[in-house]
């Protein structure tokens, strides 16, 4: 259409990976806006269902 090519050819697995990274990033940024002292790795661990020392859920 209009001579434009699809720029990104990602597999299903790559799309899922990017979506998960974006969700974790949005959660982390929201937590920072609310003043919660949480790191990005902590947010990722919480998202994956693991507990994080010093964080109350």
N, C-alpha and C positions, 0 to 999 in steps of 0.2 A: 504494500500500500504506500503510495507516494514515494517509492524508491528507498524507504527506510528499512534497514535490517534490524533484526533483534540483536541487541547489544550483548545481552547476558543469556547464555545457554547453561542453566544450572540443572543438575540432576535433582531428583526428589530429596535425596539425602542432604545435598547442599542447601536447598531451600529450607528444610527443617532446621538445619544448623543455624542459618542466618536468622530465622524466625525466633528460635530460642535465645540467641544472643541479644536480639532486639528486646525481647520481653524482659530478660534479666537487666538489660541496660535501663529500660523504662522504670522498672521496680527500684533499682539502685538510685536513679536520679530523683524519683519521688521520695524515697527515704531520706536522701540528703536535703531535699527541700523542707522536709518536716523536722529536720534537725537531728535525725538519728545517726549515731556514730557507727555506721556499718561500712565495711569495705566491699569492693566489687567481688572479691573471692568469697567473702562471707555471704553475700547476696546469692551468688551462684550455688553455694553449698545449701543454703536454705531452700532455694528453688528446686534443687535435686533431692530434697527430703532429708537432708542430713542436719544434725544439730550443730550449733556453733557456740563455743564457749563464750560466756559473757553476754549472750543475746537472749532476751526473753521474747518468746513468740506468743 
